[in-house]
Amino acid sequence: MASKMFSTLPAQDDQSVTGGRLASDSSFYLVQSFLGQGTFGKVVKCLRMTDMKTVAIKMIKIHGSNVKQTNEEVDVLLKLKSLDSDKCNLVRWYQVFTDTGHVCLEFEHLDKSLSDFMKERGFKPLLLKQIRPIILQLANALDHLKASGIIHADLKLENVMLVDHLQAPYRVKVIDFGLACDVSAAKLGSYIQTRPYRSPEIILGLPFTEAIDMWSLGCMAATLYLGTLLYPGMSQYDMVLLEVCS
C-alpha cells in the first residue's frame, strides 16, 4: 500500500540536486530551475529526457514527520489518478519515485499561480467576467474532489495555477495535495488551511467536511474581486473577530 511505500532515509544536501539530474525507473530529468517551496518540499522545473517534455517535480526530503505526510499525499494522488485531470481542473500527476534522499512527485508543468498573477498586476482587481470562469472551474474541481471523498484543505491563490495564460486565458487547475485527506479521516483539531482562507470550523476546532474548501473558494473569489484579502487576520483571534464583524 502507498502508506507503507517510504521509510526514513538519510537525505542528501539540496546542492546535490540543484542544477543536476534526477532519475526514475522510466526516465532521467534535467533540473532546469527552482519554482517554489512549501512546508513539506520544494518544486523544480525539469526536462524529462525520454520525450523532452517539461514537467514539475515536487521534492520532499525523506526524514521525520515528512514520511507520514508524503505517504498520505501519495494515497490521495493515487485515488485521483483515474480522473480526467483536464475535465476536473486538477493538476495531472504522473508518478512517484525516489532519488537523492527525496520522494519525487512528478506533475505536469503549468504556467503560474493566481497569487503570482495578481502580484504581477499589482493586485489590481479582476473583472467579474474574468472571475466567473475561474470560480466555475474551481467549483468543478471541488465537486469532483467531493465525489471522490477528498478534502483539499489548503485551497488558496498559491495553489491554483493558470494552465497557459497566453494560449488559454483564465483556464486553471488546483494543485498541492499535501494537506488533503479523505473525508472519513477528518480529525478534530487538525491544523489545516492557510489562515486567510481558514474556515470557522477549523478555527473553532469543530467537526468538518469538504465544505471547508467552499469557504476557501469564497475567500478567493472575494480576493480576486477586491484585490486584497477578505480576512487578513494575523491570528486565530483576529480571524474570528473579522468573520463575526463582516
Secondary structure, 3 states (H helix, E strand, C coil): CHHHCCCCCCCCCHHHCCCCEEECCCCEEEEEEEEEECCCCEEEEEEECCCCEEEEEEEEECCCCHHHHHHHHHHHHHHHCCCCHHHHCECCEEEEEEECCEEEEEEECCCEEHHHHHHHCCCCCCCHHHHHHHHHHHHHHHHHHHHCCEECCCCCHHHEEEEECCCEEEEEEECCCCCCEEHHHCCCCCCCCCHHHCCHHHHCCCCCCCHHHHHHHHHHHHHHHHCCCCCCCCCHHHHHHHHHHC
